[in-house]
Amino acid sequence: MVDLNRYSRNISTLSQEENQVLLQSKVCVIGCGGLGGYTIEMLGRLGIRTITAVDGDVFDETNLNRQILSDEHKIGQSKAIAAQKRMAVVNSDVKVIPIVEFLNESNAQSIISGHQVIVDALDNIPTRFILQEACHSLQLPLVYGAIAGWYGQASTIFPNDKTLNKIYRINTSNGKEKELGNPAFTPALISSIQVSEVVKILINRGDLLRNKLLFINMLDHEYDVIDL
């Protein structure tokens, strides 16, 4: 049964049965930077039993303004390994499996296979399409998120939806984050939405952002859900 002491503040929001579902779940997070770091933190605190953290990158000084897994002592260290070490001191019941690789066409299916939900915490559009195709092939739900400056967006993509084809008309190399920058607050907000979508998929309750795009403009407080 659920450890009522550790997860007592989950109860009422989530039933004991739903908490138990989380404790038996396996989620794969692709990218351990701005979005991915917050996502792994929240999933682990919720009690997701197994989290696969995928990232071939290491920390540099430009990450310190927003990436929760980074600190001054981790410059040059693996982001995926940092995720594993972080969760070991936050919730030792959670197993984080680090994969120190960048996702690509040759490894995508082998990396995401065996999970219940996949989280897109990437920062480039071509790899997002590779991930969407791998999820389609393995019939796995994908929770998408993207950030740039004051703006962020999120969607939940089920197999056959091909939602990224509607969001990104042109498969360019980079998104707007390279142009508009990334402050600390944008990834924290969008990651929270992604985590809530993951939980709703796992417990099979609530409305999902499926075939929809949530667009957030925090500068002007615009929050729009667009039907796709």
C-alpha positions in Angstrom: 0.0 0.0 0.0 0.9 3.7 -0.2 3.3 5.1 2.3 0.8 7.5 3.9 3.5 9.5 5.7 5.5 10.3 2.6 2.5 10.7 0.3 -0.1 12.0 2.7 -0.3 15.4 0.9 -1.2 13.6 -2.3 -4.3 12.0 -0.7 -7.6 13.7 -1.6 -6.0 15.0 -4.8 -5.2 11.4 -5.7 -6.8 8.4 -4.1 -4.8 5.7 -2.3 -5.5 3.5 -5.3 -4.2 6.2 -7.7 -1.1 6.7 -5.6 -0.5 3.0 -5.8 -0.7 3.2 -9.6 2.0 5.9 -9.6 4.2 3.7 -7.3 4.1 1.0 -10.0 4.6 3.2 -13.0 7.5 3.7 -15.4 8.0 7.0 -17.2 10.7 8.0 -19.7 11.9 11.7 -19.8 13.8 12.7 -22.9 16.0 15.6 -22.0 17.3 16.5 -18.5 17.7 20.3 -18.9 15.2 23.0 -18.1 12.0 21.1 -18.7 13.4 17.7 -17.9 15.0 18.6 -14.6 11.8 19.9 -13.2 9.8 17.0 -14.6 12.0 14.4 -13.0 11.9 16.3 -9.7 8.1 16.3 -9.6 7.6 12.8 -10.9 10.0 11.5 -8.3 8.4 13.4 -5.5 5.0 12.1 -6.6 6.3 8.5 -6.3 6.7 7.4 -9.9 8.6 4.2 -9.2 10.9 4.1 -12.3 12.1 7.2 -14.3 14.4 6.8 -17.2 16.4 10.0 -17.7 17.8 10.5 -21.2 20.4 13.1 -22.1 23.8 13.0 -23.7 24.7 16.6 -22.6 26.7 18.0 -19.7 26.1 21.1 -17.7 27.6 24.5 -18.6 27.3 27.9 -17.0 24.4 29.0 -19.3 22.3 26.3 -17.6 22.6 27.7 -14.1 19.8 30.3 -14.6 17.0 27.7 -15.0 18.0 24.1 -14.9 17.2 22.8 -11.4 19.6 19.8 -11.6 22.5 22.2 -12.3 24.8 23.9 -9.8 28.2 25.5 -9.8 29.9 22.2 -8.8 28.3 20.2 -11.6 29.7 22.1 -14.6 31.0 19.6 -17.1 29.0 16.7 -15.5 26.4 14.5 -17.1 22.8 15.8 -16.8 21.3 12.3 -16.8 23.7 11.1 -14.0 22.8 14.3 -12.0 19.1 13.3 -12.3 19.9 9.9 -10.8 22.0 11.4 -7.9 19.4 14.1 -7.2 16.5 11.6 -6.8 18.6 9.3 -4.7 18.6 12.0 -1.9 15.0 13.2 -2.6 13.1 9.9 -2.8 15.3 6.7 -2.5 12.2 4.6 -3.3 12.4 5.9 -6.9 14.7 4.3 -9.4 16.2 6.7 -11.9 17.9 5.0 -14.9 20.3 7.4 -16.6 20.9 7.0 -20.3 23.9 9.2 -21.3 23.0 9.4 -24.9 21.2 11.8 -27.3 18.0 10.4 -28.7 18.3 9.6 -32.5 16.6 7.4 -35.1 18.7 4.4 -34.3 18.2 4.3 -30.5 14.8 6.0 -30.0 12.6 2.8 -29.9 15.0 0.9 -27.7 15.2 3.7 -25.2 11.5 4.4 -24.8 10.3 0.7 -25.0 8.8 -0.7 -21.9 7.5 2.6 -20.4 3.9 3.8 -20.0 4.4 7.4 -20.8 7.1 9.4 -22.6 7.9 13.0 -21.8 9.3 15.3 -24.5 11.7 17.7 -22.8 13.8 18.4 -25.8 15.1 21.6 -27.2 15.1 21.0 -31.0 12.4 20.2 -33.5 13.9 17.4 -35.6 14.5 15.2 -32.5 10.9 15.8 -31.4 9.7 14.3 -34.7 12.0 11.3 -34.2 10.5 10.8 -30.8 6.9 11.2 -32.0 7.5 8.6 -34.7 9.0 6.2 -32.2 6.1 6.6 -29.8 3.7 6.0 -32.8 5.5 2.8 -33.7 5.4 1.5 -30.1 1.9 2.8 -29.4 3.0 5.0 -26.5 1.5 8.3 -25.3 3.8 11.3 -25.5 3.6 14.5 -23.4 5.0 17.5 -25.3 6.3 20.7 -23.9 8.3 23.7 -25.3 9.4 27.0 -23.9 10.8 30.3 -25.2 11.2 33.5 -23.2 7.8 34.4 -21.6 6.0 31.8 -23.7 5.4 28.1 -23.4 3.1 25.4 -24.9 2.1 21.8 -24.1 0.1 19.0 -25.6 -0.5 15.3 -25.1 0.0 13.1 -28.2 -1.4 9.6 -28.5 -0.3 7.2 -31.3 -1.8 8.2 -34.7 -2.4 11.8 -33.6 0.7 13.2 -35.3 0.2 16.4 -33.4 3.7 17.8 -34.0 2.9 17.9 -37.7 0.2 20.4 -36.9 2.2 22.5 -34.4 5.4 22.6 -36.5 4.5 23.2 -40.2 8.2 23.3 -41.0 10.8 20.9 -39.5 13.4 23.5 -38.7 16.6 22.8 -36.7 15.8 24.9 -33.6 12.8 26.4 -31.8 12.3 29.9 -30.6 14.1 29.3 -27.3 17.4 30.0 -29.1 16.1 33.4 -30.1 14.0 34.4 -27.1 16.0 32.9 -24.3 14.9 30.8 -21.3 14.3 32.4 -17.9 13.8 30.2 -14.8 10.0 30.5 -14.5 8.9 29.3 -18.0 10.3 25.7 -17.8 8.9 25.4 -14.2 5.4 26.2 -15.3 5.3 24.1 -18.5 6.9 21.2 -16.8 4.2 21.3 -14.1 1.6 21.0 -16.8 3.5 18.1 -18.5 3.6 16.3 -15.1 -0.1 16.8 -14.6 -0.8 15.3 -18.0 1.5 12.3 -17.2 -0.4 11.7 -14.0 -3.8 11.9 -15.7 -2.7 9.4 -18.3 -1.5 7.0 -15.7 -4.6 7.2 -13.5 -7.0 7.5 -16.4 -8.8 10.5 -15.0 -9.4 14.1 -16.1 -9.3 15.9 -19.5 -6.1 15.7 -21.5 -4.6 18.2 -23.9 -5.1 15.6 -26.6 -5.6 17.1 -30.1 -5.2 20.5 -28.4 -2.3 23.0 -27.8 -2.1 24.9 -24.6 -0.3 28.2 -25.3 0.8 30.4 -22.5 2.0 34.0 -22.7 3.0 34.9 -19.1 4.0 38.4 -20.0 0.4 39.4 -20.9 -1.3 36.6 -19.0 -2.8 34.9 -22.0 -3.7 31.3 -21.6 -5.3 29.7 -24.6 -6.2 26.1 -25.5 -6.3 25.7 -29.2 -8.1 22.8 -30.9 -5.9 21.1 -33.5 
